[in-house]
Amino acid sequence: GPMRYEIRVEGILDECWSGWFDGMQVTSQPDGVTAIAGPVTDQAALHGLLAKVRDLGLPLISVRRVDL
């Protein structure tokens, strides 16, 4: 089944970006970091998400797999 990932970026995105990130949960934090979390079907999908982050020009902080 899909793995759950959390991608953290520098910058504030609000929940309306969820659709852009294939329905992932987008949560911004008071320190100016946004977490993008949710199920990722495979590595290709993960790289697709990272490409979207890159397209927005947001600095990538971390990518981690979250065990359910």
N, CA, C and O atoms as a Tripos MOL2 file, in Angstrom:
@<TRIPOS>MOLECULE
protein
  272   271    68     0     0
PROTEIN
NO_CHARGES

@<TRIPOS>ATOM
      1 N           0.8220   -1.2070    0.0000 N.3       1 GLY1
      2 CA          0.0000    0.0000    0.0000 C.3       1 GLY1
      3 C           0.8540    1.2540    0.0000 C.2       1 GLY1
      4 O           2.0820    1.1730    0.0250 O.2       1 GLY1
      5 N           0.2170    2.4030   -0.0270 N.am      2 PRO2
      6 CA          0.9630    3.6540   -0.0720 C.3       2 PRO2
      7 C           1.7190    3.9180    1.2190 C.2       2 PRO2
      8 O           1.2770    3.5370    2.3030 O.2       2 PRO2
      9 N           2.8490    4.5640    1.0900 N.am      3 MET3
     10 CA          3.6140    5.0110    2.2430 C.3       3 MET3
     11 C           3.1350    6.4000    2.6150 C.2       3 MET3
     12 O           2.6430    7.1450    1.7670 O.2       3 MET3
     13 N           3.2800    6.7470    3.8840 N.am      4 ARG4
     14 CA          2.9440    8.0920    4.2990 C.3       4 ARG4
     15 C           4.2340    8.9040    4.4200 C.2       4 ARG4
     16 O           5.2030    8.4690    5.0410 O.2       4 ARG4
     17 N           4.2240   10.0730    3.8210 N.am      5 TYR5
     18 CA          5.3940   10.9390    3.8500 C.3       5 TYR5
     19 C           5.0370   12.2970    4.4230 C.2       5 TYR5
     20 O           3.8900   12.7400    4.3570 O.2       5 TYR5
     21 N           6.0450   12.9460    4.9870 N.am      6 GLU6
     22 CA          5.9070   14.3360    5.4050 C.3       6 GLU6
     23 C           7.0580   15.1190    4.7840 C.2       6 GLU6
     24 O           8.2310   14.8100    4.9930 O.2       6 GLU6
     25 N           6.6920   16.1290    4.0220 N.am      7 ILE7
     26 CA          7.6570   17.0070    3.3700 C.3       7 ILE7
     27 C           7.5590   18.3580    4.0640 C.2       7 ILE7
     28 O           6.4780   18.9360    4.1660 O.2       7 ILE7
     29 N           8.6960   18.8550    4.5400 N.am      8 ARG8
     30 CA          8.6980   20.1530    5.2180 C.3       8 ARG8
     31 C           9.4450   21.1740    4.3700 C.2       8 ARG8
     32 O          10.5380   20.9100    3.8700 O.2       8 ARG8
     33 N           8.8360   22.3400    4.2200 N.am      9 VAL9
     34 CA          9.4360   23.4070    3.4200 C.3       9 VAL9
     35 C           9.4570   24.7030    4.2130 C.2       9 VAL9
     36 O           8.6750   24.8970    5.1440 O.2       9 VAL9
     37 N          10.3660   25.5830    3.8260 N.am     10 GLU10
     38 CA         10.3900   26.9170    4.4020 C.3      10 GLU10
     39 C           9.3700   27.7630    3.6660 C.2      10 GLU10
     40 O           9.3470   27.7960    2.4350 O.2      10 GLU10
     41 N           8.5270   28.4460    4.4260 N.am     11 GLY11
     42 CA          7.5130   29.2960    3.8120 C.3      11 GLY11
     43 C           6.1310   28.8810    4.2710 C.2      11 GLY11
     44 O           5.9260   27.7810    4.7850 O.2      11 GLY11
     45 N           5.1850   29.7910    4.0710 N.am     12 ILE12
     46 CA          3.8130   29.5620    4.5200 C.3      12 ILE12
     47 C           2.9240   29.2670    3.3220 C.2      12 ILE12
     48 O           2.8210   30.0690    2.3940 O.2      12 ILE12
     49 N           2.2910   28.1140    3.3560 N.am     13 LEU13
     50 CA          1.2500   27.7710    2.3900 C.3      13 LEU13
     51 C          -0.0130   27.4960    3.1850 C.2      13 LEU13
     52 O           0.0390   26.8930    4.2570 O.2      13 LEU13
     53 N          -1.1450   27.9370    2.6610 N.am     14 ASP14
     54 CA         -2.3710   27.6240    3.3970 C.3      14 ASP14
     55 C          -3.0470   26.3950    2.7960 C.2      14 ASP14
     56 O          -2.5790   25.8180    1.8140 O.2      14 ASP14
     57 N          -4.1720   26.0100    3.4210 N.am     15 GLU15
     58 CA         -4.8130   24.7480    3.0630 C.3      15 GLU15
     59 C          -5.2940   24.6940    1.6280 C.2      15 GLU15
     60 O          -5.4970   23.6070    1.0870 O.2      15 GLU15
     61 N          -5.4810   25.8440    1.0000 N.am     16 CYS16
     62 CA         -5.9880   25.8300   -0.3780 C.3      16 CYS16
     63 C          -4.9690   25.2200   -1.3520 C.2      16 CYS16
     64 O          -5.3070   24.9310   -2.5000 O.2      16 CYS16
     65 N          -3.7460   25.0280   -0.9030 N.am     17 TRP17
     66 CA         -2.7290   24.3870   -1.7390 C.3      17 TRP17
     67 C          -2.8670   22.8630   -1.7470 C.2      17 TRP17
     68 O          -2.1680   22.1840   -2.4990 O.2      17 TRP17
     69 N          -3.7520   22.3270   -0.9250 N.am     18 SER18
     70 CA         -3.9000   20.8810   -0.8300 C.3      18 SER18
     71 C          -4.1560   20.2380   -2.2020 C.2      18 SER18
     72 O          -3.5890   19.1920   -2.5180 O.2      18 SER18
     73 N          -5.0040   20.8650   -3.0000 N.am     19 GLY19
     74 CA         -5.3270   20.3190   -4.3150 C.3      19 GLY19
     75 C          -4.1120   20.2540   -5.2330 C.2      19 GLY19
     76 O          -3.9380   19.2930   -5.9830 O.2      19 GLY19
     77 N          -3.2720   21.2890   -5.1640 N.am     20 TRP20
     78 CA         -2.0460   21.3280   -5.9620 C.3      20 TRP20
     79 C          -1.1410   20.1460   -5.6030 C.2      20 TRP20
     80 O          -0.4700   19.5790   -6.4660 O.2      20 TRP20
     81 N          -1.1330   19.7840   -4.3070 N.am     21 PHE21
     82 CA         -0.3160   18.6680   -3.8350 C.3      21 PHE21
     83 C          -1.1180   17.3740   -3.7600 C.2      21 PHE21
     84 O          -0.9490   16.5860   -2.8290 O.2      21 PHE21
     85 N          -1.9920   17.1570   -4.7440 N.am     22 ASP22
     86 CA         -2.7210   15.8930   -4.8740 C.3      22 ASP22
     87 C          -3.5190   15.5270   -3.6290 C.2      22 ASP22
     88 O          -3.6370   14.3480   -3.2940 O.2      22 ASP22
     89 N          -4.0660   16.5210   -2.9430 N.am     23 GLY23
     90 CA         -4.9240   16.2560   -1.7910 C.3      23 GLY23
     91 C          -4.1720   15.9800   -0.5050 C.2      23 GLY23
     92 O          -4.7780   15.5700    0.4850 O.2      23 GLY23
     93 N          -2.8610   16.1960   -0.4950 N.am     24 MET24
     94 CA         -2.0970   16.0160    0.7390 C.3      24 MET24
     95 C          -2.5180   17.0850    1.7440 C.2      24 MET24
     96 O          -3.0320   18.1370    1.3640 O.2      24 MET24
     97 N          -2.2980   16.8120    3.0050 N.am     25 GLN25
     98 CA         -2.6250   17.7650    4.0600 C.3      25 GLN25
     99 C          -1.5110   18.8110    4.1280 C.2      25 GLN25
    100 O          -0.3330   18.4770    4.2560 O.2      25 GLN25
    101 N          -1.9070   20.0800    4.0390 N.am     26 VAL26
    102 CA         -0.9440   21.1810    4.0610 C.3      26 VAL26
    103 C          -1.1570   21.9630    5.3510 C.2      26 VAL26
    104 O          -2.2270   22.5320    5.5620 O.2      26 VAL26
    105 N          -0.1530   21.9930    6.2050 N.am     27 THR27
    106 CA         -0.2730   22.6230    7.5170 C.3      27 THR27
    107 C           0.9000   23.5620    7.7430 C.2      27 THR27
    108 O           2.0500   23.1240    7.7950 O.2      27 THR27
    109 N           0.6120   24.8590    7.8780 N.am     28 SER28
    110 CA          1.7010   25.7920    8.1560 C.3      28 SER28
    111 C           1.8360   25.9870    9.6580 C.2      28 SER28
    112 O           0.8540   25.9300   10.3980 O.2      28 SER28
    113 N           3.0540   26.2150   10.0900 N.am     29 GLN29
    114 CA          3.3640   26.3350   11.5060 C.3      29 GLN29
    115 C           3.8330   27.7550   11.8100 C.2      29 GLN29
    116 O           4.3080   28.4590   10.9180 O.2      29 GLN29
    117 N           3.7000   28.1750   13.0640 N.am     30 PRO30
    118 CA          4.0130   29.5570   13.4270 C.3      30 PRO30
    119 C           5.4520   29.9710   13.1110 C.2      30 PRO30
    120 O           5.7400   31.1560   12.9430 O.2      30 PRO30
    121 N           6.3470   28.9940   13.0330 N.am     31 ASP31
    122 CA          7.7460   29.3500   12.7790 C.3      31 ASP31
    123 C           8.0620   29.5470   11.2970 C.2      31 ASP31
    124 O           9.2250   29.6870   10.9190 O.2      31 ASP31
    125 N           7.0170   29.5580   10.4540 N.am     32 GLY32
    126 CA          7.2400   29.8160    9.0370 C.3      32 GLY32
    127 C           7.5790   28.5860    8.2260 C.2      32 GLY32
    128 O           8.1050   28.6820    7.1180 O.2      32 GLY32
    129 N           7.2720   27.4220    8.7900 N.am     33 VAL33
    130 CA          7.5000   26.1510    8.1000 C.3      33 VAL33
    131 C           6.1540   25.5530    7.7380 C.2      33 VAL33
    132 O           5.2060   25.6280    8.5200 O.2      33 VAL33
    133 N           6.0630   24.9560    6.5490 N.am     34 THR34
    134 CA          4.8430   24.2650    6.1480 C.3      34 THR34
    135 C           5.1330   22.7780    5.9980 C.2      34 THR34
    136 O           6.1260   22.3880    5.3840 O.2      34 THR34
    137 N           4.2580   21.9520    6.5640 N.am     35 ALA35
    138 CA          4.3600   20.5000    6.4110 C.3      35 ALA35
    139 C           3.3100   20.0460    5.4000 C.2      35 ALA35
    140 O           2.1460   20.4410    5.4670 O.2      35 ALA35
    141 N           3.7450   19.2160    4.4710 N.am     36 ILE36
    142 CA          2.8640   18.6370    3.4600 C.3      36 ILE36
    143 C           2.8930   17.1400    3.7150 C.2      36 ILE36
    144 O           3.9220   16.4980    3.5000 O.2      36 ILE36
    145 N           1.7890   16.5760    4.1680 N.am     37 ALA37
    146 CA          1.7980   15.1860    4.6190 C.3      37 ALA37
    147 C           0.6500   14.4010    4.0180 C.2      37 ALA37
    148 O          -0.4330   14.9330    3.7720 O.2      37 ALA37
    149 N           0.9100   13.1210    3.7880 N.am     38 GLY38
    150 CA         -0.1480   12.2580    3.2940 C.3      38 GLY38
    151 C           0.4140   11.0200    2.6280 C.2      38 GLY38
    152 O           1.6280   10.8180    2.5880 O.2      38 GLY38
    153 N          -0.4880   10.1810    2.1010 N.am     39 PRO39
    154 CA         -0.0550    8.9470    1.4580 C.3      39 PRO39
    155 C           0.5670    9.2150    0.0980 C.2      39 PRO39
    156 O           0.0770   10.0350   -0.6780 O.2      39 PRO39
    157 N           1.6530    8.5120   -0.1730 N.am     40 VAL40
    158 CA          2.3420    8.6180   -1.4640 C.3      40 VAL40
    159 C           2.4200    7.2040   -2.0350 C.2      40 VAL40
    160 O           2.9340    6.2960   -1.3820 O.2      40 VAL40
    161 N           1.9160    7.0210   -3.2420 N.am     41 THR41
    162 CA          1.7760    5.6620   -3.7810 C.3      41 THR41
    163 C           3.1110    5.0170   -4.1160 C.2      41 THR41
    164 O           3.3010    3.8220   -3.8880 O.2      41 THR41
    165 N           4.0390    5.8040   -4.6570 N.am     42 ASP42
    166 CA          5.3260    5.2230   -5.0390 C.3      42 ASP42
    167 C           6.3760    6.3210   -5.1550 C.2      42 ASP42
    168 O           6.0880    7.4990   -4.9440 O.2      42 ASP42
    169 N           7.5930    5.9190   -5.4940 N.am     43 GLN43
    170 CA          8.6860    6.8860   -5.5790 C.3      43 GLN43
    171 C           8.4360    7.9290   -6.6640 C.2      43 GLN43
    172 O           8.8060    9.0930   -6.5100 O.2      43 GLN43
    173 N           7.8090    7.5120   -7.7580 N.am     44 ALA44
    174 CA          7.5240    8.4650   -8.8340 C.3      44 ALA44
    175 C           6.5890    9.5640   -8.3310 C.2      44 ALA44
    176 O           6.7610   10.7350   -8.6660 O.2      44 ALA44
    177 N           5.6030    9.1800   -7.5290 N.am     45 ALA45
    178 CA          4.6710   10.1630   -6.9760 C.3      45 ALA45
    179 C           5.3930   11.0910   -6.0080 C.2      45 ALA45
    180 O           5.1190   12.2910   -5.9670 O.2      45 ALA45
    181 N           6.3150   10.5350   -5.2300 N.am     46 LEU46
    182 CA          7.0910   11.3450   -4.2980 C.3      46 LEU46
    183 C           7.9220   12.3790   -5.0550 C.2      46 LEU46
    184 O           7.9690   13.5480   -4.6720 O.2      46 LEU46
    185 N           8.5740   11.9440   -6.1290 N.am     47 HIS47
    186 CA          9.3830   12.8730   -6.9130 C.3      47 HIS47
    187 C           8.5120   13.9170   -7.5960 C.2      47 HIS47
    188 O           8.9350   15.0560   -7.7900 O.2      47 HIS47
    189 N           7.2970   13.5260   -7.9600 N.am     48 GLY48
    190 CA          6.3550   14.4940   -8.5240 C.3      48 GLY48
    191 C           6.0110   15.5830   -7.5280 C.2      48 GLY48
    192 O           5.9410   16.7590   -7.8860 O.2      48 GLY48
    193 N           5.7950   15.1960   -6.2780 N.am     49 LEU49
    194 CA          5.5020   16.1740   -5.2280 C.3      49 LEU49
    195 C           6.6870   17.1000   -4.9990 C.2      49 LEU49
    196 O           6.5210   18.3090   -4.8340 O.2      49 LEU49
    197 N           7.8910   16.5170   -4.9910 N.am     50 LEU50
    198 CA          9.0890   17.3330   -4.7810 C.3      50 LEU50
    199 C           9.2900   18.3140   -5.9400 C.2      50 LEU50
    200 O           9.7700   19.4290   -5.7400 O.2      50 LEU50
    201 N           8.9200   17.8920   -7.1450 N.am     51 ALA51
    202 CA          9.0210   18.7930   -8.2910 C.3      51 ALA51
    203 C           8.0690   19.9740   -8.1300 C.2      51 ALA51
    204 O           8.3920   21.0940   -8.5240 O.2      51 ALA51
    205 N           6.8900   19.7210   -7.5500 N.am     52 LYS52
    206 CA          5.9320   20.8020   -7.3110 C.3      52 LYS52
    207 C           6.4730   21.7870   -6.2790 C.2      52 LYS52
    208 O           6.3100   22.9990   -6.4180 O.2      52 LYS52
    209 N           7.1220   21.2480   -5.2350 N.am     53 VAL53
    210 CA          7.7620   22.1090   -4.2420 C.3      53 VAL53
    211 C           8.8140   22.9860   -4.9280 C.2      53 VAL53
    212 O           8.8840   24.1920   -4.6950 O.2      53 VAL53
    213 N           9.6260   22.3570   -5.7720 N.am     54 ARG54
    214 CA         10.6710   23.0820   -6.4920 C.3      54 ARG54
    215 C          10.0680   24.1710   -7.3840 C.2      54 ARG54
    216 O          10.5860   25.2860   -7.4570 O.2      54 ARG54
    217 N           8.9730   23.8330   -8.0540 N.am     55 ASP55
    218 CA          8.3320   24.8040   -8.9450 C.3      55 ASP55
    219 C           7.8480   26.0340   -8.1870 C.2      55 ASP55
    220 O           7.7950   27.1300   -8.7450 O.2      55 ASP55
    221 N           7.4960   25.8550   -6.9170 N.am     56 LEU56
    222 CA          7.0440   26.9860   -6.1000 C.3      56 LEU56
    223 C           8.2240   27.7960   -5.5660 C.2      56 LEU56
    224 O           8.0400   28.8910   -5.0330 O.2      56 LEU56
    225 N           9.4360   27.2560   -5.7100 N.am     57 GLY57
    226 CA         10.6210   27.9580   -5.2410 C.3      57 GLY57
    227 C          10.7770   27.9590   -3.7380 C.2      57 GLY57
    228 O          11.4330   28.8360   -3.1760 O.2      57 GLY57
    229 N          10.1730   26.9710   -3.0790 N.am     58 LEU58
    230 CA         10.2620   26.9050   -1.6190 C.3      58 LEU58
    231 C          11.4560   26.0580   -1.2010 C.2      58 LEU58
    232 O          11.6240   24.9460   -1.7040 O.2      58 LEU58
    233 N          12.2900   26.5600   -0.2910 N.am     59 PRO59
    234 CA         13.4110   25.7520    0.1840 C.3      59 PRO59
    235 C          12.9210   24.4950    0.9060 C.2      59 PRO59
    236 O          12.0560   24.5600    1.7790 O.2      59 PRO59
    237 N          13.4860   23.3670    0.5270 N.am     60 LEU60
    238 CA         13.1180   22.0870    1.1200 C.3      60 LEU60
    239 C          13.9070   21.8900    2.4100 C.2      60 LEU60
    240 O          15.1300   22.0270    2.4230 O.2      60 LEU60
    241 N          13.2080   21.5720    3.4820 N.am     61 ILE61
    242 CA         13.8650   21.3310    4.7670 C.3      61 ILE61
    243 C          14.1020   19.8360    4.9640 C.2      61 ILE61
    244 O          15.2210   19.4100    5.2520 O.2      61 ILE61
    245 N          13.0470   19.0480    4.8080 N.am     62 SER62
    246 CA         13.2010   17.6180    5.0390 C.3      62 SER62
    247 C          12.1110   16.8300    4.3280 C.2      62 SER62
    248 O          11.0340   17.3470    4.0320 O.2      62 SER62
    249 N          12.4180   15.5810    4.0650 N.am     63 VAL63
    250 CA         11.4450   14.6260    3.5460 C.3      63 VAL63
    251 C          11.5890   13.3830    4.4090 C.2      63 VAL63
    252 O          12.6790   12.8210    4.5160 O.2      63 VAL63
    253 N          10.4970   12.9550    5.0220 N.am     64 ARG64
    254 CA         10.6420   11.7460    5.8350 C.3      64 ARG64
    255 C           9.4370   10.8530    5.6670 C.2      64 ARG64
    256 O           8.3150   11.3120    5.4490 O.2      64 ARG64
    257 N           9.6990    9.5640    5.7740 N.am     65 ARG65
    258 CA          8.6280    8.5830    5.7300 C.3      65 ARG65
    259 C           8.0990    8.4340    7.1390 C.2      65 ARG65
    260 O           8.8600    8.2940    8.0960 O.2      65 ARG65
    261 N           6.7910    8.4670    7.2500 N.am     66 VAL66
    262 CA          6.1440    8.3470    8.5650 C.3      66 VAL66
    263 C           5.5030    6.9760    8.6330 C.2      66 VAL66
    264 O           4.5990    6.6740    7.8540 O.2      66 VAL66
    265 N           5.9530    6.1560    9.5410 N.am     67 ASP67
    266 CA          5.3600    4.8300    9.6940 C.3      67 ASP67
    267 C           4.0180    4.9470   10.4020 C.2      67 ASP67
    268 O           3.8920    5.6060   11.4350 O.2      67 ASP67
    269 N           3.0250    4.2950    9.8240 N.am     68 LEU68
    270 CA          1.6760    4.3780   10.4010 C.3      68 LEU68
    271 C           1.5690    3.4680   11.6150 C.2      68 LEU68
    272 O           0.5120    3.3960   12.2420 O.2      68 LEU68
@<TRIPOS>BOND
     1     1     2 1
     2     2     3 1
     3     3     4 2
     4     3     5 am
     5     5     6 1
     6     6     7 1
     7     7     8 2
     8     7     9 am
     9     9    10 1
    10    10    11 1
    11    11    12 2
    12    11    13 am
    13    13    14 1
    14    14    15 1
    15    15    16 2
    16    15    17 am
    17    17    18 1
    18    18    19 1
    19    19    20 2
    20    19    21 am
    21    21    22 1
    22    22    23 1
    23    23    24 2
    24    23    25 am
    25    25    26 1
    26    26    27 1
    27    27    28 2
    28    27    29 am
    29    29    30 1
    30    30    31 1
    31    31    32 2
    32    31    33 am
    33    33    34 1
    34    34    35 1
    35    35    36 2
    36    35    37 am
    37    37    38 1
    38    38    39 1
    39    39    40 2
    40    39    41 am
    41    41    42 1
    42    42    43 1
    43    43    44 2
    44    43    45 am
    45    45    46 1
    46    46    47 1
    47    47    48 2
    48    47    49 am
    49    49    50 1
    50    50    51 1
    51    51    52 2
    52    51    53 am
    53    53    54 1
    54    54    55 1
    55    55    56 2
    56    55    57 am
    57    57    58 1
    58    58    59 1
    59    59    60 2
    60    59    61 am
    61    61    62 1
    62    62    63 1
    63    63    64 2
    64    63    65 am
    65    65    66 1
    66    66    67 1
    67    67    68 2
    68    67    69 am
    69    69    70 1
    70    70    71 1
    71    71    72 2
    72    71    73 am
    73    73    74 1
    74    74    75 1
    75    75    76 2
    76    75    77 am
    77    77    78 1
    78    78    79 1
    79    79    80 2
    80    79    81 am
    81    81    82 1
    82    82    83 1
    83    83    84 2
    84    83    85 am
    85    85    86 1
    86    86    87 1
    87    87    88 2
    88    87    89 am
    89    89    90 1
    90    90    91 1
    91    91    92 2
    92    91    93 am
    93    93    94 1
    94    94    95 1
    95    95    96 2
    96    95    97 am
    97    97    98 1
    98    98    99 1
    99    99   100 2
   100    99   101 am
   101   101   102 1
   102   102   103 1
   103   103   104 2
   104   103   105 am
   105   105   106 1
   106   106   107 1
   107   107   108 2
   108   107   109 am
   109   109   110 1
   110   110   111 1
   111   111   112 2
   112   111   113 am
   113   113   114 1
   114   114   115 1
   115   115   116 2
   116   115   117 am
   117   117   118 1
   118   118   119 1
   119   119   120 2
   120   119   121 am
   121   121   122 1
   122   122   123 1
   123   123   124 2
   124   123   125 am
   125   125   126 1
   126   126   127 1
   127   127   128 2
   128   127   129 am
   129   129   130 1
   130   130   131 1
   131   131   132 2
   132   131   133 am
   133   133   134 1
   134   134   135 1
   135   135   136 2
   136   135   137 am
   137   137   138 1
   138   138   139 1
   139   139   140 2
   140   139   141 am
   141   141   142 1
   142   142   143 1
   143   143   144 2
   144   143   145 am
   145   145   146 1
   146   146   147 1
   147   147   148 2
   148   147   149 am
   149   149   150 1
   150   150   151 1
   151   151   152 2
   152   151   153 am
   153   153   154 1
   154   154   155 1
   155   155   156 2
   156   155   157 am
   157   157   158 1
   158   158   159 1
   159   159   160 2
   160   159   161 am
   161   161   162 1
   162   162   163 1
   163   163   164 2
   164   163   165 am
   165   165   166 1
   166   166   167 1
   167   167   168 2
   168   167   169 am
   169   169   170 1
   170   170   171 1
   171   171   172 2
   172   171   173 am
   173   173   174 1
   174   174   175 1
   175   175   176 2
   176   175   177 am
   177   177   178 1
   178   178   179 1
   179   179   180 2
   180   179   181 am
   181   181   182 1
   182   182   183 1
   183   183   184 2
   184   183   185 am
   185   185   186 1
   186   186   187 1
   187   187   188 2
   188   187   189 am
   189   189   190 1
   190   190   191 1
   191   191   192 2
   192   191   193 am
   193   193   194 1
   194   194   195 1
   195   195   196 2
   196   195   197 am
   197   197   198 1
   198   198   199 1
   199   199   200 2
   200   199   201 am
   201   201   202 1
   202   202   203 1
   203   203   204 2
   204   203   205 am
   205   205   206 1
   206   206   207 1
   207   207   208 2
   208   207   209 am
   209   209   210 1
   210   210   211 1
   211   211   212 2
   212   211   213 am
   213   213   214 1
   214   214   215 1
   215   215   216 2
   216   215   217 am
   217   217   218 1
   218   218   219 1
   219   219   220 2
   220   219   221 am
   221   221   222 1
   222   222   223 1
   223   223   224 2
   224   223   225 am
   225   225   226 1
   226   226   227 1
   227   227   228 2
   228   227   229 am
   229   229   230 1
   230   230   231 1
   231   231   232 2
   232   231   233 am
   233   233   234 1
   234   234   235 1
   235   235   236 2
   236   235   237 am
   237   237   238 1
   238   238   239 1
   239   239   240 2
   240   239   241 am
   241   241   242 1
   242   242   243 1
   243   243   244 2
   244   243   245 am
   245   245   246 1
   246   246   247 1
   247   247   248 2
   248   247   249 am
   249   249   250 1
   250   250   251 1
   251   251   252 2
   252   251   253 am
   253   253   254 1
   254   254   255 1
   255   255   256 2
   256   255   257 am
   257   257   258 1
   258   258   259 1
   259   259   260 2
   260   259   261 am
   261   261   262 1
   262   262   263 1
   263   263   264 2
   264   263   265 am
   265   265   266 1
   266   266   267 1
   267   267   268 2
   268   267   269 am
   269   269   270 1
   270   270   271 1
   271   271   272 2
@<TRIPOS>SUBSTRUCTURE
     1 GLY1         2 RESIDUE 1 A GLY
     2 PRO2         6 RESIDUE 1 A PRO
     3 MET3        10 RESIDUE 1 A MET
     4 ARG4        14 RESIDUE 1 A ARG
     5 TYR5        18 RESIDUE 1 A TYR
     6 GLU6        22 RESIDUE 1 A GLU
     7 ILE7        26 RESIDUE 1 A ILE
     8 ARG8        30 RESIDUE 1 A ARG
     9 VAL9        34 RESIDUE 1 A VAL
    10 GLU10       38 RESIDUE 1 A GLU
    11 GLY11       42 RESIDUE 1 A GLY
    12 ILE12       46 RESIDUE 1 A ILE
    13 LEU13       50 RESIDUE 1 A LEU
    14 ASP14       54 RESIDUE 1 A ASP
    15 GLU15       58 RESIDUE 1 A GLU
    16 CYS16       62 RESIDUE 1 A CYS
    17 TRP17       66 RESIDUE 1 A TRP
    18 SER18       70 RESIDUE 1 A SER
    19 GLY19       74 RESIDUE 1 A GLY
    20 TRP20       78 RESIDUE 1 A TRP
    21 PHE21       82 RESIDUE 1 A PHE
    22 ASP22       86 RESIDUE 1 A ASP
    23 GLY23       90 RESIDUE 1 A GLY
    24 MET24       94 RESIDUE 1 A MET
    25 GLN25       98 RESIDUE 1 A GLN
    26 VAL26      102 RESIDUE 1 A VAL
    27 THR27      106 RESIDUE 1 A THR
    28 SER28      110 RESIDUE 1 A SER
    29 GLN29      114 RESIDUE 1 A GLN
    30 PRO30      118 RESIDUE 1 A PRO
    31 ASP31      122 RESIDUE 1 A ASP
    32 GLY32      126 RESIDUE 1 A GLY
    33 VAL33      130 RESIDUE 1 A VAL
    34 THR34      134 RESIDUE 1 A THR
    35 ALA35      138 RESIDUE 1 A ALA
    36 ILE36      142 RESIDUE 1 A ILE
    37 ALA37      146 RESIDUE 1 A ALA
    38 GLY38      150 RESIDUE 1 A GLY
    39 PRO39      154 RESIDUE 1 A PRO
    40 VAL40      158 RESIDUE 1 A VAL
    41 THR41      162 RESIDUE 1 A THR
    42 ASP42      166 RESIDUE 1 A ASP
    43 GLN43      170 RESIDUE 1 A GLN
    44 ALA44      174 RESIDUE 1 A ALA
    45 ALA45      178 RESIDUE 1 A ALA
    46 LEU46      182 RESIDUE 1 A LEU
    47 HIS47      186 RESIDUE 1 A HIS
    48 GLY48      190 RESIDUE 1 A GLY
    49 LEU49      194 RESIDUE 1 A LEU
    50 LEU50      198 RESIDUE 1 A LEU
    51 ALA51      202 RESIDUE 1 A ALA
    52 LYS52      206 RESIDUE 1 A LYS
    53 VAL53      210 RESIDUE 1 A VAL
    54 ARG54      214 RESIDUE 1 A ARG
    55 ASP55      218 RESIDUE 1 A ASP
    56 LEU56      222 RESIDUE 1 A LEU
    57 GLY57      226 RESIDUE 1 A GLY
    58 LEU58      230 RESIDUE 1 A LEU
    59 PRO59      234 RESIDUE 1 A PRO
    60 LEU60      238 RESIDUE 1 A LEU
    61 ILE61      242 RESIDUE 1 A ILE
    62 SER62      246 RESIDUE 1 A SER
    63 VAL63      250 RESIDUE 1 A VAL
    64 ARG64      254 RESIDUE 1 A ARG
    65 ARG65      258 RESIDUE 1 A ARG
    66 VAL66      262 RESIDUE 1 A VAL
    67 ASP67      266 RESIDUE 1 A ASP
    68 LEU68      270 RESIDUE 1 A LEU
